[in-house]
């Protein structure tokens, strides 16, 4: 499903070069629930952005479903993100002053789906993500943190993606809400979605079946639970 | 797809009413001020030209020169050098003359029915109406017969009518007293507008012979108005009549002439240069408003897009293609500038009408100004609404999302 061959990412800021990812090699199979863990500055976010096709690696090859992603142009990357990847951000990134339904249907804009189909799919995704139906027409800024993250998860699910990537999805949530959100991910995984999440909390990583630890842009350990 | 685009545009603009409102306001003020200012400038220019045209058509005015007593000049027109015979000679000897109206104008106290006023009494001939574009509202103008017989009749302007009889009253048949002599009012002229010393409405016209016999008591006249047949031959007629008068007055050196002539083209040229300066002044003020308005629009658009770079990043992150993001921002900018533009044009036009109605200044809204004002605002709005958004849409989604 996911295959990384010697990918690295270097940021250039003036004369200073920072190597965030230094030649990583790993594979993630369909249906896996993987946590990528590491301290801040370890390069896990950069890796996540490459996996989510939000950014391209400086060198190396990244295959998603057998397709070489690093060679795609801007429009192909957009199509790939829309069709294959659901991305959940730490800061939710919902459109402000916008209803829950409208937020969830955002990836369907300019698609062939009719308004009715879009709303139907959004309702399903929201229920799937555990959102109460009474809040579907609320504005995004009237929601609690946990609710916002559920809306964000529903948005990532709307195109039924092959893989869901979550960048510190519990980073802005309290412990109790974090656990509820993680339960949602477990449930999604049990329904066959491939999930990759990054976190710096070992407690959150415990939910996953496989934990990849990253330090200074390199894989330190890769442990699969039985 | 187009439905989505419109839907998104409306939602985005309606969802940020303050932001959209302020942007539109900037455009409205910029456009409206330019349209109003230039309308005032051009309207004034047109009205001044119309007023100059109203004093007569293809007119040449001959006035006596300055009277000199031991080297001291009493000013232009003070000399007594023109006579009725000069006017008659111009009529009969100069080519291409349509009409000649000699006048002798002095100010006297006039009374009627216990009211009195001090106004200019012009003794003249029937041709005066042709030469000076005087129209009669009620009654008749002076006839040749009345002039021959020195009849004590008067045609009064609406200003005099208002002073002596009250506004709206038909004065024909009434009697007025000038210098203790009774005159019968036989006509009322149509108002020409105008104010100040040369107010054509505040005047009384009587036969020239009557004026010379009963009022001034001499044979001199103060002005000869000559109307040429065509505006193109105005300078030729002016030269011809100058030569004729020099010859008649026995003067060989034209610099020593005891009279002066001025033609209407010169007056219009002078007035046009004055009103042109005035229009330029207003246009510069308007230009500055447009510039300030433009900078306002630019600021608003730039701030908006900067604010929305994160939104653009999100849209890209969820897989919306760059082209659709560009189209949406372009459509937002177009809708904002066109809404603002339409309101601005309407407001500018209404303001021009209001200026005409309440301040009494003639205004003229011209299409070129509307197009210019609209074009500049729309251009600025669209460029600064679209260009930064296009740049943001070209960033990688992560860069755009992290944008502060």
Interface residues (C-beta under 8 A of the other chain):
Chain A: X49 X52 X54 X55 X56 X74 X75 X78 X79 X80 X81 X82 X83 X85 X87 X89 X93 X95 X97 X98 X102 X106 X107 X109 X110 X155 X159
Chain B: X1 X4 X5 X8 X11 X15 X16 X310 X311 X314 X315 X316 X317 X318 X319 X320 X321 X322 X323 X324 X394 X396 X397 X398 X401
